[in-house]
């Protein structure tokens, strides 16, 4: 079969690539305030070639475009989010799931799904085209969100640069000056969450901070989910 014989066939070819690239874009979009798009470029290229290799191997084995596309997309999606699924299922069973066992179960599941798809008399054309369209839309939505965020970030950096070029305000302090250390452990859960969700006793660290004279805000809540916005609001800069 000519892979680009018609538009629908071409759409099926793009499905594995959309799935692989979307996973990287989704990761970048989720952490956009803490990273830069260029830092994700190696992952982006890796996902592209990874999707191409997986699809090429499966297609050469089956010689069925739509089934190969669907099986490739399933494998790519689950394999890229491998660690996430391992943590998810390990939490469901309450821990104790070893990584080799999880890997074996995944390949067993994938083999069964692949066998059912290959042996099925269905063409899966509708499912593949729908999935390709859905992942394609999700891909371009994530890409546009990242582009708009970068435009806004450049604008904010330019504004900040203009502010920092101004003459600093000179303050006259009376009396002894004291050092102030404002420590925020980024993405570090509080003692209650660590105890309940991870069965980890963090009291030693808390008591150490108190012993050094720090005030520990036990019931503090962030105003925003993202670091940049949360820090800015806590320092009353926005």
DOKEDO-883099 format. One record per residue (C-alpha): x, z, y; residue in one letter; residue number from 1. Coordinates in Angstrom, 1 decimal, padded with zeros to 4 digits. Layout:
N
<rec><px>X</px><pz>Z</pz><py>Y</py><residuo>A</residuo><num>NUM</num></rec>
...
This chain:
238
<rec><px>000.0</px><pz>000.0</pz><py>000.0</py><residuo>X</residuo><num>1</num></rec>
<rec><px>001.2</px><pz>-000.8</pz><py>003.5</py><residuo>X</residuo><num>2</num></rec>
<rec><px>001.4</px><pz>002.5</pz><py>005.3</py><residuo>X</residuo><num>3</num></rec>
<rec><px>000.2</px><pz>000.9</pz><py>008.6</py><residuo>X</residuo><num>4</num></rec>
<rec><px>-002.2</px><pz>-001.6</pz><py>007.2</py><residuo>X</residuo><num>5</num></rec>
<rec><px>-005.0</px><pz>-000.3</pz><py>009.3</py><residuo>X</residuo><num>6</num></rec>
<rec><px>-005.7</px><pz>002.5</pz><py>011.9</py><residuo>X</residuo><num>7</num></rec>
<rec><px>-007.0</px><pz>004.9</pz><py>009.3</py><residuo>X</residuo><num>8</num></rec>
<rec><px>-004.0</px><pz>004.5</pz><py>007.1</py><residuo>X</residuo><num>9</num></rec>
<rec><px>-001.8</px><pz>005.1</pz><py>010.2</py><residuo>X</residuo><num>10</num></rec>
<rec><px>-003.7</px><pz>008.2</pz><py>011.0</py><residuo>X</residuo><num>11</num></rec>
<rec><px>-003.1</px><pz>009.5</pz><py>007.5</py><residuo>X</residuo><num>12</num></rec>
<rec><px>000.7</px><pz>009.0</pz><py>007.9</py><residuo>X</residuo><num>13</num></rec>
<rec><px>000.7</px><pz>011.1</pz><py>011.0</py><residuo>X</residuo><num>14</num></rec>
<rec><px>-001.1</px><pz>014.1</pz><py>009.4</py><residuo>X</residuo><num>15</num></rec>
<rec><px>002.1</px><pz>015.7</pz><py>007.9</py><residuo>X</residuo><num>16</num></rec>
<rec><px>004.0</px><pz>015.2</pz><py>011.1</py><residuo>X</residuo><num>17</num></rec>
<rec><px>001.2</px><pz>016.7</pz><py>013.3</py><residuo>X</residuo><num>18</num></rec>
<rec><px>001.0</px><pz>019.7</pz><py>011.0</py><residuo>X</residuo><num>19</num></rec>
<rec><px>004.8</px><pz>020.3</pz><py>011.0</py><residuo>X</residuo><num>20</num></rec>
<rec><px>005.2</px><pz>019.8</pz><py>014.8</py><residuo>X</residuo><num>21</num></rec>
<rec><px>002.1</px><pz>021.8</pz><py>015.7</py><residuo>X</residuo><num>22</num></rec>
<rec><px>003.4</px><pz>024.9</pz><py>013.9</py><residuo>X</residuo><num>23</num></rec>
<rec><px>006.6</px><pz>024.8</pz><py>016.0</py><residuo>X</residuo><num>24</num></rec>
<rec><px>004.6</px><pz>024.1</pz><py>019.2</py><residuo>X</residuo><num>25</num></rec>
<rec><px>002.2</px><pz>027.0</pz><py>018.4</py><residuo>X</residuo><num>26</num></rec>
<rec><px>005.1</px><pz>029.3</pz><py>017.9</py><residuo>X</residuo><num>27</num></rec>
<rec><px>006.6</px><pz>028.2</pz><py>021.2</py><residuo>X</residuo><num>28</num></rec>
<rec><px>003.3</px><pz>028.5</pz><py>023.0</py><residuo>X</residuo><num>29</num></rec>
<rec><px>002.8</px><pz>032.0</pz><py>021.7</py><residuo>X</residuo><num>30</num></rec>
<rec><px>006.2</px><pz>033.1</pz><py>022.9</py><residuo>X</residuo><num>31</num></rec>
<rec><px>006.5</px><pz>030.8</pz><py>025.9</py><residuo>X</residuo><num>32</num></rec>
<rec><px>007.1</px><pz>033.7</pz><py>028.4</py><residuo>X</residuo><num>33</num></rec>
<rec><px>010.2</px><pz>034.8</pz><py>026.4</py><residuo>X</residuo><num>34</num></rec>
<rec><px>011.8</px><pz>031.5</pz><py>025.5</py><residuo>X</residuo><num>35</num></rec>
<rec><px>012.5</px><pz>028.1</pz><py>026.8</py><residuo>X</residuo><num>36</num></rec>
<rec><px>011.3</px><pz>024.8</pz><py>025.3</py><residuo>X</residuo><num>37</num></rec>
<rec><px>014.8</px><pz>023.5</pz><py>024.9</py><residuo>X</residuo><num>38</num></rec>
<rec><px>015.6</px><pz>026.5</pz><py>022.7</py><residuo>X</residuo><num>39</num></rec>
<rec><px>012.9</px><pz>025.3</pz><py>020.3</py><residuo>X</residuo><num>40</num></rec>
<rec><px>014.2</px><pz>021.7</pz><py>020.2</py><residuo>X</residuo><num>41</num></rec>
<rec><px>016.2</px><pz>022.2</pz><py>017.0</py><residuo>X</residuo><num>42</num></rec>
<rec><px>013.1</px><pz>023.6</pz><py>015.3</py><residuo>X</residuo><num>43</num></rec>
<rec><px>011.1</px><pz>020.7</pz><py>016.6</py><residuo>X</residuo><num>44</num></rec>
<rec><px>013.5</px><pz>018.1</pz><py>015.2</py><residuo>X</residuo><num>45</num></rec>
<rec><px>013.8</px><pz>020.1</pz><py>012.0</py><residuo>X</residuo><num>46</num></rec>
<rec><px>010.1</px><pz>020.2</pz><py>011.5</py><residuo>X</residuo><num>47</num></rec>
<rec><px>009.8</px><pz>016.4</pz><py>012.2</py><residuo>X</residuo><num>48</num></rec>
<rec><px>012.4</px><pz>015.5</pz><py>009.6</py><residuo>X</residuo><num>49</num></rec>
<rec><px>011.2</px><pz>018.1</pz><py>007.1</py><residuo>X</residuo><num>50</num></rec>
<rec><px>007.7</px><pz>016.7</pz><py>007.3</py><residuo>X</residuo><num>51</num></rec>
<rec><px>009.0</px><pz>013.1</pz><py>006.9</py><residuo>X</residuo><num>52</num></rec>
<rec><px>011.0</px><pz>014.0</pz><py>003.8</py><residuo>X</residuo><num>53</num></rec>
<rec><px>008.2</px><pz>016.0</pz><py>002.1</py><residuo>X</residuo><num>54</num></rec>
<rec><px>005.7</px><pz>013.1</pz><py>002.8</py><residuo>X</residuo><num>55</num></rec>
<rec><px>008.1</px><pz>010.4</pz><py>001.6</py><residuo>X</residuo><num>56</num></rec>
<rec><px>008.9</px><pz>012.2</pz><py>-001.7</py><residuo>X</residuo><num>57</num></rec>
<rec><px>005.3</px><pz>013.0</pz><py>-002.5</py><residuo>X</residuo><num>58</num></rec>
<rec><px>004.2</px><pz>009.5</pz><py>-001.6</py><residuo>X</residuo><num>59</num></rec>
<rec><px>006.8</px><pz>007.9</pz><py>-003.8</py><residuo>X</residuo><num>60</num></rec>
<rec><px>005.7</px><pz>010.0</pz><py>-006.6</py><residuo>X</residuo><num>61</num></rec>
<rec><px>001.9</px><pz>009.4</pz><py>-006.3</py><residuo>X</residuo><num>62</num></rec>
<rec><px>001.7</px><pz>006.0</pz><py>-004.4</py><residuo>X</residuo><num>63</num></rec>
<rec><px>-001.6</px><pz>007.2</pz><py>-003.0</py><residuo>X</residuo><num>64</num></rec>
<rec><px>-001.5</px><pz>007.4</pz><py>000.8</py><residuo>X</residuo><num>65</num></rec>
<rec><px>-004.4</px><pz>009.8</pz><py>001.5</py><residuo>X</residuo><num>66</num></rec>
<rec><px>-003.7</px><pz>012.2</pz><py>-001.4</py><residuo>X</residuo><num>67</num></rec>
<rec><px>000.0</px><pz>012.2</pz><py>-000.5</py><residuo>X</residuo><num>68</num></rec>
<rec><px>-000.8</px><pz>012.9</pz><py>003.1</py><residuo>X</residuo><num>69</num></rec>
<rec><px>-003.1</px><pz>015.8</pz><py>002.2</py><residuo>X</residuo><num>70</num></rec>
<rec><px>-000.8</px><pz>017.4</pz><py>-000.3</py><residuo>X</residuo><num>71</num></rec>
<rec><px>002.2</px><pz>017.1</pz><py>002.1</py><residuo>X</residuo><num>72</num></rec>
<rec><px>000.2</px><pz>018.7</pz><py>004.9</py><residuo>X</residuo><num>73</num></rec>
<rec><px>-000.8</px><pz>021.6</pz><py>002.7</py><residuo>X</residuo><num>74</num></rec>
<rec><px>002.8</px><pz>022.2</pz><py>001.5</py><residuo>X</residuo><num>75</num></rec>
<rec><px>004.3</px><pz>021.9</pz><py>005.0</py><residuo>X</residuo><num>76</num></rec>
<rec><px>001.7</px><pz>024.2</pz><py>006.6</py><residuo>X</residuo><num>77</num></rec>
<rec><px>002.2</px><pz>027.0</pz><py>004.1</py><residuo>X</residuo><num>78</num></rec>
<rec><px>005.9</px><pz>026.6</pz><py>003.7</py><residuo>X</residuo><num>79</num></rec>
<rec><px>006.6</px><pz>026.8</pz><py>007.5</py><residuo>X</residuo><num>80</num></rec>
<rec><px>004.4</px><pz>029.9</pz><py>007.8</py><residuo>X</residuo><num>81</num></rec>
<rec><px>006.0</px><pz>031.3</pz><py>004.6</py><residuo>X</residuo><num>82</num></rec>
<rec><px>007.1</px><pz>034.6</pz><py>006.1</py><residuo>X</residuo><num>83</num></rec>
<rec><px>003.8</px><pz>035.2</pz><py>007.9</py><residuo>X</residuo><num>84</num></rec>
<rec><px>001.8</px><pz>034.7</pz><py>004.7</py><residuo>X</residuo><num>85</num></rec>
<rec><px>004.2</px><pz>036.9</pz><py>002.7</py><residuo>X</residuo><num>86</num></rec>
<rec><px>003.7</px><pz>039.8</pz><py>005.2</py><residuo>X</residuo><num>87</num></rec>
<rec><px>000.0</px><pz>039.2</pz><py>005.3</py><residuo>X</residuo><num>88</num></rec>
<rec><px>-000.6</px><pz>039.3</pz><py>001.6</py><residuo>X</residuo><num>89</num></rec>
<rec><px>001.9</px><pz>042.2</pz><py>001.2</py><residuo>X</residuo><num>90</num></rec>
<rec><px>-000.2</px><pz>044.2</pz><py>003.6</py><residuo>X</residuo><num>91</num></rec>
<rec><px>-003.4</px><pz>043.3</pz><py>001.8</py><residuo>X</residuo><num>92</num></rec>
<rec><px>-002.2</px><pz>044.7</pz><py>-001.5</py><residuo>X</residuo><num>93</num></rec>
<rec><px>-000.6</px><pz>047.7</pz><py>000.2</py><residuo>X</residuo><num>94</num></rec>
<rec><px>003.0</px><pz>046.7</pz><py>-000.3</py><residuo>X</residuo><num>95</num></rec>
<rec><px>005.2</px><pz>046.2</pz><py>-003.3</py><residuo>X</residuo><num>96</num></rec>
<rec><px>005.0</px><pz>042.4</pz><py>-003.4</py><residuo>X</residuo><num>97</num></rec>
<rec><px>008.5</px><pz>041.0</pz><py>-004.0</py><residuo>X</residuo><num>98</num></rec>
<rec><px>009.5</px><pz>037.7</pz><py>-002.3</py><residuo>X</residuo><num>99</num></rec>
<rec><px>010.4</px><pz>036.0</pz><py>-005.7</py><residuo>X</residuo><num>100</num></rec>
<rec><px>007.0</px><pz>036.9</pz><py>-007.1</py><residuo>X</residuo><num>101</num></rec>
<rec><px>005.3</px><pz>035.6</pz><py>-003.9</py><residuo>X</residuo><num>102</num></rec>
<rec><px>007.3</px><pz>032.4</pz><py>-004.1</py><residuo>X</residuo><num>103</num></rec>
<rec><px>006.4</px><pz>031.9</pz><py>-007.8</py><residuo>X</residuo><num>104</num></rec>
<rec><px>002.7</px><pz>032.4</pz><py>-007.0</py><residuo>X</residuo><num>105</num></rec>
<rec><px>002.8</px><pz>030.0</pz><py>-004.2</py><residuo>X</residuo><num>106</num></rec>
<rec><px>004.4</px><pz>027.2</pz><py>-006.2</py><residuo>X</residuo><num>107</num></rec>
<rec><px>001.9</px><pz>027.9</pz><py>-009.0</py><residuo>X</residuo><num>108</num></rec>
<rec><px>-001.0</px><pz>027.6</pz><py>-006.5</py><residuo>X</residuo><num>109</num></rec>
<rec><px>000.5</px><pz>024.5</pz><py>-004.9</py><residuo>X</residuo><num>110</num></rec>
<rec><px>000.9</px><pz>022.9</pz><py>-008.3</py><residuo>X</residuo><num>111</num></rec>
<rec><px>-002.7</px><pz>023.6</pz><py>-009.3</py><residuo>X</residuo><num>112</num></rec>
<rec><px>-004.0</px><pz>022.2</pz><py>-006.0</py><residuo>X</residuo><num>113</num></rec>
<rec><px>-001.8</px><pz>019.1</pz><py>-006.2</py><residuo>X</residuo><num>114</num></rec>
<rec><px>-002.9</px><pz>018.5</pz><py>-009.8</py><residuo>X</residuo><num>115</num></rec>
<rec><px>-006.6</px><pz>018.7</pz><py>-008.9</py><residuo>X</residuo><num>116</num></rec>
<rec><px>-006.1</px><pz>016.4</pz><py>-005.9</py><residuo>X</residuo><num>117</num></rec>
<rec><px>-004.2</px><pz>013.8</pz><py>-007.9</py><residuo>X</residuo><num>118</num></rec>
<rec><px>-006.7</px><pz>013.8</pz><py>-010.8</py><residuo>X</residuo><num>119</num></rec>
<rec><px>-009.7</px><pz>013.7</pz><py>-008.5</py><residuo>X</residuo><num>120</num></rec>
<rec><px>-011.6</px><pz>010.4</pz><py>-008.2</py><residuo>X</residuo><num>121</num></rec>
<rec><px>-012.2</px><pz>011.2</pz><py>-004.5</py><residuo>X</residuo><num>122</num></rec>
<rec><px>-010.1</px><pz>009.3</pz><py>-002.0</py><residuo>X</residuo><num>123</num></rec>
<rec><px>-009.9</px><pz>012.2</pz><py>000.5</py><residuo>X</residuo><num>124</num></rec>
<rec><px>-009.9</px><pz>009.6</pz><py>003.2</py><residuo>X</residuo><num>125</num></rec>
<rec><px>-012.5</px><pz>011.5</pz><py>005.4</py><residuo>X</residuo><num>126</num></rec>
<rec><px>-010.7</px><pz>014.9</pz><py>004.9</py><residuo>X</residuo><num>127</num></rec>
<rec><px>-007.3</px><pz>013.4</pz><py>005.8</py><residuo>X</residuo><num>128</num></rec>
<rec><px>-008.6</px><pz>011.6</pz><py>008.8</py><residuo>X</residuo><num>129</num></rec>
<rec><px>-010.5</px><pz>014.6</pz><py>010.1</py><residuo>X</residuo><num>130</num></rec>
<rec><px>-007.5</px><pz>016.9</pz><py>009.5</py><residuo>X</residuo><num>131</num></rec>
<rec><px>-005.2</px><pz>014.4</pz><py>011.3</py><residuo>X</residuo><num>132</num></rec>
<rec><px>-007.5</px><pz>014.2</pz><py>014.2</py><residuo>X</residuo><num>133</num></rec>
<rec><px>-007.9</px><pz>018.0</pz><py>014.4</py><residuo>X</residuo><num>134</num></rec>
<rec><px>-004.2</px><pz>018.7</pz><py>014.2</py><residuo>X</residuo><num>135</num></rec>
<rec><px>-003.5</px><pz>015.9</pz><py>016.6</py><residuo>X</residuo><num>136</num></rec>
<rec><px>-005.8</px><pz>017.4</pz><py>019.2</py><residuo>X</residuo><num>137</num></rec>
<rec><px>-004.3</px><pz>020.9</pz><py>018.6</py><residuo>X</residuo><num>138</num></rec>
<rec><px>-000.9</px><pz>019.4</pz><py>019.0</py><residuo>X</residuo><num>139</num></rec>
<rec><px>-001.6</px><pz>017.8</pz><py>022.4</py><residuo>X</residuo><num>140</num></rec>
<rec><px>-003.5</px><pz>020.9</pz><py>023.6</py><residuo>X</residuo><num>141</num></rec>
<rec><px>-000.5</px><pz>023.1</pz><py>022.8</py><residuo>X</residuo><num>142</num></rec>
<rec><px>001.9</px><pz>020.6</pz><py>024.4</py><residuo>X</residuo><num>143</num></rec>
<rec><px>-000.2</px><pz>020.4</pz><py>027.6</py><residuo>X</residuo><num>144</num></rec>
<rec><px>-000.3</px><pz>024.2</pz><py>027.8</py><residuo>X</residuo><num>145</num></rec>
<rec><px>003.4</px><pz>024.4</pz><py>027.5</py><residuo>X</residuo><num>146</num></rec>
<rec><px>003.9</px><pz>021.7</pz><py>030.1</py><residuo>X</residuo><num>147</num></rec>
<rec><px>001.6</px><pz>023.4</pz><py>032.6</py><residuo>X</residuo><num>148</num></rec>
<rec><px>003.2</px><pz>026.8</pz><py>032.0</py><residuo>X</residuo><num>149</num></rec>
<rec><px>006.7</px><pz>025.3</pz><py>032.7</py><residuo>X</residuo><num>150</num></rec>
<rec><px>005.4</px><pz>023.7</pz><py>035.9</py><residuo>X</residuo><num>151</num></rec>
<rec><px>004.0</px><pz>027.1</pz><py>037.0</py><residuo>X</residuo><num>152</num></rec>
<rec><px>007.2</px><pz>028.8</pz><py>036.0</py><residuo>X</residuo><num>153</num></rec>
<rec><px>009.3</px><pz>026.4</pz><py>038.0</py><residuo>X</residuo><num>154</num></rec>
<rec><px>007.1</px><pz>027.0</pz><py>041.0</py><residuo>X</residuo><num>155</num></rec>
<rec><px>007.4</px><pz>030.8</pz><py>040.6</py><residuo>X</residuo><num>156</num></rec>
<rec><px>011.2</px><pz>030.6</pz><py>040.2</py><residuo>X</residuo><num>157</num></rec>
<rec><px>011.4</px><pz>028.5</pz><py>043.4</py><residuo>X</residuo><num>158</num></rec>
<rec><px>009.3</px><pz>031.1</pz><py>045.3</py><residuo>X</residuo><num>159</num></rec>
<rec><px>011.4</px><pz>033.9</pz><py>043.9</py><residuo>X</residuo><num>160</num></rec>
<rec><px>014.6</px><pz>032.1</pz><py>045.0</py><residuo>X</residuo><num>161</num></rec>
<rec><px>013.2</px><pz>031.9</pz><py>048.6</py><residuo>X</residuo><num>162</num></rec>
<rec><px>012.4</px><pz>035.6</pz><py>048.6</py><residuo>X</residuo><num>163</num></rec>
<rec><px>015.8</px><pz>036.6</pz><py>047.3</py><residuo>X</residuo><num>164</num></rec>
<rec><px>017.5</px><pz>034.6</pz><py>050.0</py><residuo>X</residuo><num>165</num></rec>
<rec><px>016.0</px><pz>036.8</pz><py>052.6</py><residuo>X</residuo><num>166</num></rec>
<rec><px>017.8</px><pz>039.8</pz><py>054.1</py><residuo>X</residuo><num>167</num></rec>
<rec><px>017.4</px><pz>042.9</pz><py>051.9</py><residuo>X</residuo><num>168</num></rec>
<rec><px>015.5</px><pz>045.9</pz><py>053.3</py><residuo>X</residuo><num>169</num></rec>
<rec><px>017.9</px><pz>048.7</pz><py>054.1</py><residuo>X</residuo><num>170</num></rec>
<rec><px>016.6</px><pz>052.2</pz><py>053.3</py><residuo>X</residuo><num>171</num></rec>
<rec><px>018.1</px><pz>055.4</pz><py>054.4</py><residuo>X</residuo><num>172</num></rec>
<rec><px>017.9</px><pz>058.2</pz><py>051.8</py><residuo>X</residuo><num>173</num></rec>
<rec><px>018.0</px><pz>061.8</pz><py>052.7</py><residuo>X</residuo><num>174</num></rec>
<rec><px>019.5</px><pz>064.2</pz><py>050.2</py><residuo>X</residuo><num>175</num></rec>
<rec><px>021.0</px><pz>063.6</pz><py>046.8</py><residuo>X</residuo><num>176</num></rec>
<rec><px>020.3</px><pz>060.2</pz><py>045.2</py><residuo>X</residuo><num>177</num></rec>
<rec><px>019.3</px><pz>060.3</pz><py>041.6</py><residuo>X</residuo><num>178</num></rec>
<rec><px>019.5</px><pz>057.5</pz><py>039.0</py><residuo>X</residuo><num>179</num></rec>
<rec><px>016.2</px><pz>056.3</pz><py>037.7</py><residuo>X</residuo><num>180</num></rec>
<rec><px>016.0</px><pz>054.8</pz><py>034.2</py><residuo>X</residuo><num>181</num></rec>
<rec><px>012.7</px><pz>053.0</pz><py>033.5</py><residuo>X</residuo><num>182</num></rec>
<rec><px>012.9</px><pz>052.0</pz><py>029.8</py><residuo>X</residuo><num>183</num></rec>
<rec><px>010.4</px><pz>049.7</pz><py>028.2</py><residuo>X</residuo><num>184</num></rec>
<rec><px>011.0</px><pz>048.8</pz><py>024.5</py><residuo>X</residuo><num>185</num></rec>
<rec><px>009.6</px><pz>045.3</pz><py>024.3</py><residuo>X</residuo><num>186</num></rec>
<rec><px>007.1</px><pz>044.9</pz><py>021.4</py><residuo>X</residuo><num>187</num></rec>
<rec><px>008.0</px><pz>048.3</pz><py>020.1</py><residuo>X</residuo><num>188</num></rec>
<rec><px>004.9</px><pz>050.1</pz><py>018.7</py><residuo>X</residuo><num>189</num></rec>
<rec><px>004.1</px><pz>053.6</pz><py>019.7</py><residuo>X</residuo><num>190</num></rec>
<rec><px>004.5</px><pz>056.6</pz><py>017.4</py><residuo>X</residuo><num>191</num></rec>
<rec><px>000.9</px><pz>056.6</pz><py>016.2</py><residuo>X</residuo><num>192</num></rec>
<rec><px>000.9</px><pz>052.9</pz><py>015.3</py><residuo>X</residuo><num>193</num></rec>
<rec><px>004.3</px><pz>053.1</pz><py>013.5</py><residuo>X</residuo><num>194</num></rec>
<rec><px>003.0</px><pz>056.1</pz><py>011.5</py><residuo>X</residuo><num>195</num></rec>
<rec><px>-000.4</px><pz>054.6</pz><py>010.5</py><residuo>X</residuo><num>196</num></rec>
<rec><px>000.4</px><pz>051.0</pz><py>010.1</py><residuo>X</residuo><num>197</num></rec>
<rec><px>004.0</px><pz>051.1</pz><py>008.8</py><residuo>X</residuo><num>198</num></rec>
<rec><px>004.3</px><pz>054.6</pz><py>007.4</py><residuo>X</residuo><num>199</num></rec>
<rec><px>007.3</px><pz>055.2</pz><py>009.6</py><residuo>X</residuo><num>200</num></rec>
<rec><px>008.1</px><pz>058.5</pz><py>011.3</py><residuo>X</residuo><num>201</num></rec>
<rec><px>009.5</px><pz>057.8</pz><py>014.8</py><residuo>X</residuo><num>202</num></rec>
<rec><px>009.5</px><pz>061.4</pz><py>016.0</py><residuo>X</residuo><num>203</num></rec>
<rec><px>013.2</px><pz>061.7</pz><py>015.8</py><residuo>X</residuo><num>204</num></rec>
<rec><px>013.7</px><pz>059.0</pz><py>018.4</py><residuo>X</residuo><num>205</num></rec>
<rec><px>011.0</px><pz>060.4</pz><py>020.7</py><residuo>X</residuo><num>206</num></rec>
<rec><px>012.5</px><pz>063.9</pz><py>020.5</py><residuo>X</residuo><num>207</num></rec>
<rec><px>015.9</px><pz>062.4</pz><py>021.3</py><residuo>X</residuo><num>208</num></rec>
<rec><px>014.6</px><pz>060.8</pz><py>024.4</py><residuo>X</residuo><num>209</num></rec>
<rec><px>012.9</px><pz>064.1</pz><py>025.5</py><residuo>X</residuo><num>210</num></rec>
<rec><px>016.1</px><pz>066.0</pz><py>024.8</py><residuo>X</residuo><num>211</num></rec>
<rec><px>017.9</px><pz>063.7</pz><py>027.2</py><residuo>X</residuo><num>212</num></rec>
<rec><px>015.4</px><pz>064.5</pz><py>029.9</py><residuo>X</residuo><num>213</num></rec>
<rec><px>013.2</px><pz>061.4</pz><py>029.6</py><residuo>X</residuo><num>214</num></rec>
<rec><px>009.4</px><pz>061.5</pz><py>030.0</py><residuo>X</residuo><num>215</num></rec>
<rec><px>007.7</px><pz>059.7</pz><py>027.2</py><residuo>X</residuo><num>216</num></rec>
<rec><px>004.4</px><pz>058.1</pz><py>028.0</py><residuo>X</residuo><num>217</num></rec>
<rec><px>002.6</px><pz>058.5</pz><py>024.6</py><residuo>X</residuo><num>218</num></rec>
<rec><px>-000.8</px><pz>057.1</pz><py>025.6</py><residuo>X</residuo><num>219</num></rec>
<rec><px>000.5</px><pz>054.2</pz><py>027.8</py><residuo>X</residuo><num>220</num></rec>
<rec><px>-001.3</px><pz>050.8</pz><py>027.6</py><residuo>X</residuo><num>221</num></rec>
<rec><px>000.0</px><pz>047.4</pz><py>028.7</py><residuo>X</residuo><num>222</num></rec>
<rec><px>-002.1</px><pz>045.6</pz><py>031.3</py><residuo>X</residuo><num>223</num></rec>
<rec><px>-001.2</px><pz>042.2</pz><py>029.8</py><residuo>X</residuo><num>224</num></rec>
<rec><px>-000.1</px><pz>040.8</pz><py>026.4</py><residuo>X</residuo><num>225</num></rec>
<rec><px>003.0</px><pz>039.0</pz><py>027.8</py><residuo>X</residuo><num>226</num></rec>
<rec><px>006.2</px><pz>040.7</pz><py>028.8</py><residuo>X</residuo><num>227</num></rec>
<rec><px>006.6</px><pz>039.1</pz><py>032.2</py><residuo>X</residuo><num>228</num></rec>
<rec><px>003.1</px><pz>039.8</pz><py>033.4</py><residuo>X</residuo><num>229</num></rec>
<rec><px>003.2</px><pz>043.4</pz><py>032.0</py><residuo>X</residuo><num>230</num></rec>
<rec><px>006.5</px><pz>044.3</pz><py>033.7</py><residuo>X</residuo><num>231</num></rec>
<rec><px>005.4</px><pz>042.8</pz><py>037.0</py><residuo>X</residuo><num>232</num></rec>
<rec><px>002.2</px><pz>044.7</pz><py>037.0</py><residuo>X</residuo><num>233</num></rec>
<rec><px>003.8</px><pz>048.0</pz><py>036.0</py><residuo>X</residuo><num>234</num></rec>
<rec><px>006.3</px><pz>047.6</pz><py>038.8</py><residuo>X</residuo><num>235</num></rec>
<rec><px>003.5</px><pz>046.7</pz><py>041.2</py><residuo>X</residuo><num>236</num></rec>
<rec><px>005.1</px><pz>043.3</pz><py>042.0</py><residuo>X</residuo><num>237</num></rec>
<rec><px>001.8</px><pz>041.3</pz><py>041.6</py><residuo>X</residuo><num>238</num></rec>
